[in-house]
Amino acid sequence: MEQNNSYTVADINEIGQNQNMDFILIEINKILFDPGMKKKVKEICNMRGFELGIKSAQNMEGFDLNKFDVVYKNINDNMPLDPVIIKQYKQTKYYTVIQGRHRIVASLYYGYNYVPAFIQ
């Protein structure tokens, strides 16, 4: 049976203003990966991405994941992090990432099936 696993969520967001209580868990395979995210997945956990069937949308822009090592270490150290922010992609069951690309890829690396998220 598949576990509903994800990284630990911080009680208060990183700027200390909003509580992170109303997040939902989104399956990683429901998130569209941009080219930078796919590149990092290919470098560090290609088989895991293949197993989950990660997808990308055409014409998505992306950039390299320069902070990946920091987020990787934070999750490894079980440091509570903010939920990612996503929005629905057109009229599909998929989501694009507004904020949290590093957390999503690191979650995939650590074998999590879900990421905590706010839907915008």
C-alpha positions as CSV (number, residue, x, y, z in Angstrom):
1,M,0.0,0.0,0.0
2,E,1.3,3.4,-1.0
3,Q,2.2,5.8,1.8
4,N,1.0,9.4,1.9
5,N,4.5,10.7,2.6
6,S,5.9,14.2,2.3
7,Y,8.4,16.5,3.9
8,T,7.6,18.2,7.2
9,V,5.7,21.4,7.0
10,A,6.6,24.5,9.1
11,D,3.9,25.9,11.3
12,I,4.6,29.4,10.3
13,N,5.9,30.5,6.9
14,E,9.5,31.6,6.3
15,I,8.7,35.3,6.8
16,G,6.7,34.6,10.0
17,Q,3.4,35.9,8.9
18,N,1.0,33.2,7.7
19,Q,0.3,29.9,9.3
20,N,0.8,26.9,7.0
21,M,-2.1,25.0,8.3
22,D,-4.4,24.9,5.3
23,F,-2.2,23.0,2.8
24,I,-3.3,19.9,0.9
25,L,-1.1,17.0,-0.2
26,I,-0.7,16.8,-4.0
27,E,0.7,13.7,-5.7
28,I,4.0,14.5,-7.3
29,N,2.9,12.9,-10.6
30,K,0.2,15.5,-10.9
31,I,2.8,18.3,-11.1
32,L,4.2,19.4,-14.4
33,F,7.9,19.6,-14.4
34,D,9.6,22.5,-16.2
35,P,12.9,21.9,-18.2
36,G,15.1,22.9,-15.2
37,M,13.3,20.5,-12.9
38,K,13.4,17.6,-15.5
39,K,17.2,18.3,-15.9
40,K,17.8,17.9,-12.2
41,V,15.6,14.8,-11.9
42,K,17.6,13.3,-14.8
43,E,20.9,14.1,-12.9
44,I,19.9,12.7,-9.5
45,C,16.9,10.4,-9.6
46,N,15.9,9.6,-13.2
47,M,14.4,6.2,-12.4
48,R,12.2,7.5,-9.7
49,G,10.9,10.2,-12.1
50,F,10.3,7.5,-14.7
51,E,8.5,5.2,-12.2
52,L,6.1,8.0,-11.1
53,G,5.6,9.1,-14.7
54,I,6.4,12.8,-14.2
55,K,5.3,15.0,-17.1
56,S,5.9,18.4,-18.5
57,A,3.8,20.9,-20.4
58,Q,4.8,22.1,-23.9
59,N,6.4,25.5,-24.0
60,M,7.1,25.7,-20.3
61,E,10.0,27.8,-19.4
62,G,12.5,26.8,-16.7
63,F,15.8,27.5,-15.2
64,D,18.4,25.5,-13.3
65,L,17.8,24.6,-9.7
66,N,20.7,26.5,-8.1
67,K,19.5,26.1,-4.5
68,F,18.9,22.4,-4.7
69,D,21.7,21.4,-2.3
70,V,20.3,23.7,0.5
71,V,16.8,22.3,0.1
72,Y,18.1,18.7,-0.1
73,K,20.0,19.2,3.2
74,N,16.9,20.9,4.9
75,I,14.7,17.9,4.0
76,N,17.5,15.4,5.0
77,D,17.7,17.2,8.4
78,N,13.9,17.0,8.7
79,M,13.7,20.8,8.8
80,P,10.1,22.0,8.5
81,L,9.5,23.8,5.1
82,D,6.7,25.8,3.6
83,P,4.2,24.1,1.3
84,V,4.8,24.7,-2.4
85,I,2.4,27.0,-4.4
86,I,0.9,25.6,-7.5
87,K,-2.0,26.4,-9.9
88,Q,-4.1,24.2,-12.1
89,Y,-2.8,23.8,-15.6
90,K,-5.6,24.7,-18.0
91,Q,-8.6,22.4,-17.5
92,T,-6.5,19.4,-16.6
93,K,-5.8,17.4,-13.5
94,Y,-2.2,18.7,-13.5
95,Y,-0.6,21.7,-11.8
96,T,2.2,24.1,-12.7
97,V,4.6,25.4,-10.0
98,I,4.5,29.0,-8.9
99,Q,6.9,28.5,-6.0
100,G,8.7,25.4,-4.7
101,R,10.5,23.8,-7.6
102,H,13.4,22.7,-5.4
103,R,11.2,21.2,-2.8
104,I,9.3,19.2,-5.4
105,V,12.5,17.7,-6.9
106,A,14.0,17.1,-3.5
107,S,10.8,15.3,-2.4
108,L,11.0,13.1,-5.5
109,Y,14.7,12.3,-4.7
110,Y,13.8,11.3,-1.1
111,G,11.1,9.0,-2.4
112,Y,8.1,11.1,-1.3
113,N,4.9,10.5,-3.3
114,Y,3.3,13.8,-2.2
115,V,4.2,17.5,-1.6
116,P,2.3,19.8,0.7
117,A,0.8,22.6,-1.5
118,F,-1.4,25.6,-1.6
119,I,-3.4,25.9,-4.8
120,Q,-3.6,29.4,-6.2
